[in-house]
Amino acid sequence: MKKCVNIISLFTSPPKPPFSIDLTLNLPNSTVDKLYEYIKSIYIGGLAIIIDKDTKSNTVLLSNITEKHITLMHQYMLSIGIETYFHMYTPEQLDVLYRDFLYVVGKIENIGLQVVLDWKKQHILKIAMELNKLTNHETKHFLSTIQNYNKVNIFFGFFKPVRLKDFGFKVKNNDDIYLVYFDFADRGKYETKYKI
């Protein structure tokens, strides 16, 4: 028999082991984007609770979040089988991410690439791509490449998200940008009975 868990009580007690809570979602007309929105609301609500246990709000001030909160939320989300990715990017780090992506897709023969730079800092601000001249093989190569760069796609929206990890939310704080996205956790990585 499955035990029902109140989401609020999940975050007011210590984190449970990975995959220990069976979360069943009865979302009408369920799609991956609705699943993402639901997981995102659990994450933000949980973060609000662990920062202030008496909160009645489902919002969080970025300045109140510490590394401890991020680590704790990662553990809570793993208890329901969700891997959480929390990245902070400085403008320099974002530029490296974009240039790495451009280096890889730039090898595709018929792709057109344009960038907008901050001239003084030499940081990439925008990327534009022309894909209409790609052959079928090149299109498949591009799509497999962009799936490996889901973080770049979250920033630019080159294609419609189809997997849970293709969705994410960004928060800008001065020049830095925080990116959070989720994926289904790999049982083999966390459950000891699967480890060799």
Secondary structure, 3 states (H helix, E strand, C coil): CCCCCCHHHHHHCCCCCCCCCCCCCCCCCCCHHHHHHHHHHHHHHHHHHHHCCCCCCCCCCHHHCCHHHHHHHHHHHHHCCEEEEEEEECHHHHHHHHHHHHHHHCCCCCCEEEEEEECCCCEEEEEEEECCCCCHHHHHHHHHHHHHCHHHHHHHCCCCCCCHHHCEEEEEECCEEEEEEEEECCHHHHCHHHCC
